[in-house]
């Protein structure tokens, strides 16, 4: 991916998120950043400050990380965001890797989407 090739690993998540949003918009995609995500509990929306990093074309959630390794809690986070938002496709991207190919997890309808 162009953003990782230019910036490389080791920066803050916010840098990758902003540059990824810019790159996607430049390619013609509609991208929303830091989208509020309320929790619906007992039939009521409760604003708790959760934010989805990127929503692309209202059909894909992108969660940006810059961590040593993706852990099960990171996958659980995007699965929860997918369930709460009703968006069935998600990408978990860890930019803190030598090769970005090793930093992407795809999720569809709550399951890992293998190649």
Phi, psi and omega in degrees: 000141186300318182300314180293321180297323181280313186274327185073178180281166170103358180265174177286153178305322183299326179293314180294319180299312181295317181289323177295316177300316179300313182296317179295318178297320179300330180270006172096008180271145172278123184230128173250136182250146176049056183282124180298141182228098178286157174260130176263117181227129178056036177080004181237142175281129179238118179279116182243003178090007177292143181223133172273130183304301180221141168238120184255123177055024181060018182230348181226129172268134174240119176254120184262132177231157171218076188231165179303317181204152174283128180249164179306328179295328177293318177293321178297322179300309182292326176297320177295317178298319179297314181296313183292327183271340185080008178267121190269002180233133180219149173237128174252114185241119175258112182277353183269052179226157179292315178243121184300333177307327180276357185248010184247127173242128179256137180232138176226126179049038175087001180240154175294133180258101181279155179297000000 
